[in-house]
Amino acid sequence: MGEVAAALRARNVDRPAGSVKTGTLENWVRVKGAFYTAEEVGSVVLRANDQRAALRVRDVARVSEGFAEQRVMVRALGKPAIELRVSKHKQGDAITLAREIKRIRQENLARAAEKGIDLAVSDDVSFFIERRLKVMTSNMVQGGVLILAALFIFLNWRLAVVAAWGVPISFAAAMLVAVPLGFTINLMSLLAFIIVLGMLDDDSVAVAENIYRHLEMGKEPVQAALDGSREVVMPVLASVMVSSCAFLPFALMSGIMGKFMMMIPLIVVMCFIASVFEAFFILPSHVLDLVGTKKMAAEKESHWFTAVVARYRRTIDWVLAHRLKFAGLLLAFLGFTAVVAVYRVKFVLFPPGLIDQFFIEVEMPPGTNLQTTQKALEAVEAVVVKLPKSELDVVTGHVGLKGVEEQRRFGTHYAQVRVYLTPEEKRPRKTKEIVADLKRLVGLPPGAAKVTIEELKPGPPVGRAVVVRVRGRDPAVNREIAGEVRAVLEGIPGVRDIKDSLEEGKRQWRVVPDEIEAAFAGLDAERIARDLFFAVDGIKAAEIHRPDEELDVRLRLLDEQRSVKSELLSLDVVNPQGRPVRLGRVSRIEEVQGPPFLQRYNFKPAVTVTADVDLDKVTSREANKRVEERFKDLSVRRPGYELVFGGEAEETQKSISSLFRAFGVALLLDYVILATLFRSYLQPFIILLSIPIGLVGVTYALITHGQPASFMALLGVVAMSGVVLNNAIVLVAFINDLRAAGKSAQEAAAEAASGRLRPIWASSITTLLGLFPTAYGFGGLEPFVAPMALALAWGLTFAMPMTLFLIPMAYVLLEDFTAWLGRQKDRFLKRPR
């Protein structure tokens, strides 16, 4: 083998040898011995004698041109396939590219069908972008109509039109800034636009309503626009800054979630800045364009709204008169809700079922070849392709690997099917139901060791629901502890598809040299191993360089020789003296079980146990907690051994910690802004009381809709913590103005609350009307975004009415407390010493 390889290398030469001058010309000298075809490789001379006889490669070997040995087989629609992956350039348009690919496929379908070839498109990311874009545009239209209708109820129709224009103008202004900065319309930027969609009209509504109030006072339109805008500059700016602070901390999140969320605060803050600019510089001028410069005729306030204000005034007077009782009832309700949340609300980082894809993994006994594994996969594919067309979009498969991304494993005994379903809203059954049905139908194919079905989860990759690594110095002890972990997991209801990294090694042909005989023959183990490697795995003897491609010339034994022990033992190994020695003379072949797969984690042997969970019975966090509780004494029982939790539990812990840090930073920034605005260290706490009221709404929203407290729902909570403060800020600012005018705290609180009833209702209702289409999918459902919009909308729904009672009550209670402290201080100072 070595002699053939050396001959091929010596012949395959294409090298310059310098230049020579002949008269007036200069000629390059080049040695040209390179070969370009299989025939030329076969004609290479290995040996020759003085009788002019030659031994060529084709005399001792079969030379052919073909493809490299297949390590992974690709399949699609239950048939062998060639996979073409199309990657988008950074500046490319994913939607346009996908449409062009589908057009090319459509044009070639007939020609491919004539040759018995199917053309299938899978993993089309543009679908999610188009769906999210459709949700944003349709919800913007629907929300805009609903917002306009709501504003017609509370404002003059001209001002309603002007206020409603704030959303598209703010969007356009934000895009004008975002595009030059390198932002693109992708899944995350669209998510940010959907989040902010229902909030952008708050500033316009606040300014437009205050201008309307000044017009009702009989002022000239120009003066009303100036006074109305000027009066709410500070409260509106504070509201925007507080709302922005609720999102900015997401840029500070660590780990993979930080990278995942980075674009959201940037887009949201740009939209908020654009909305402020529109509210104070564009909206007043539009008011003058529509209203004119003459005084507006006095409009009688609607009878129904006058009745609402009168009833509210009586109610708020009662609340303020019985403020301690009302505060007690409110605290009791908050405590009850907190207890309900602990027992009823589950936490799941990214719930399954939001992506219409899942994997079916097939694992054969170690050592199974690709062809046998393929037959088992075909049995699985035969079941999958029978799914109705209303449910199945396309199915792809791979033989020789399993898993995805960082969990991918290669081996001839692995195979997997990736099933792409039609969108959930277009099929009768949910993904969970289809998966359960396939589990029953697929069963265990003949010869297979294990079959598992795993749904593809949304969001960044976080691993399986349960990932427990048993880590210690002795692999045998690790195996024993891993068995105990499996037993605990099997006893937890709802835990399914338990797997571990324990794998028996492949069957081996172990070549054992006879040291004495090998020494007599002048051979050693290293030379035997090298020649066996050349014969079995093959050696790259040379390269063929063609204008359009490069080919490796690989040298090894024929398949029928490599797979027979006697043929291997008949291989000649050349000793240092150049004499061939039959391998069977100096060694023997033993057939044994190879060593097991040995995993290491942080420089020590480890065994990984993984599992998925049924969320109707148990969550990832609960399952991991039970395992952790069961093995809390492991370090005592087994010194030097530990359990390391990873996967979803690890990412959940990181995400929760990051969210709490983000929430804490948001609250701190909110407090600093509010303390600066009101020049008080205590009044910001009055405004921050709106947040727990909003959390009550979020809690009952999740319970009512059967949703877990997912990462996206918590994102809605953090966003709500900024938005819910807007009405409270404006209300406290007006109470302070009335207090400065000499009114008592109780009178100022009641009057300001009654006077701000219309703008608070207008801004809150318009915000909710902008969010509910996204939460409930009126303009197209985006399941990934819906939990966030649901939490935000319901939080604001509860906070809006409660703000009208909580803030005046808290303001008066604070004044009572301050007065009590003043009396105590005076009494202390007057006490005789």
Helices and strands as residue ranges (DSSP letters): H 2-11, E 14-22, E 25-32, H 38-42, E 45-48, E 54-56, H 57-60, E 73-76, E 79-80, H 94-114, H 126-154, H 157-164, H 166-178, H 187-197, H 201-216, H 221-231, H 233-247, G 248-252, H 255-261, H 263-277, I 278-282, H 283-291, H 303-321, H 323-344, E 357-363, H 370-384, E 392-402, G 405-407, E 409-421, G 424-426, H 431-442, E 450-455, E 466-471, H 475-490, E 495-500, E 507-513, H 515-520, H 525-536, E 539-545, E 550-555, H 559-562, H 565-569, E 572-574, E 580-582, H 583-586, E 587-593, E 599-601, E 604-613, H 620-630, H 634-637, E 642-646, H 647-678, H 683-688, H 690-705, H 711-723, H 725-740, H 745-755, H 757-776, H 786-830
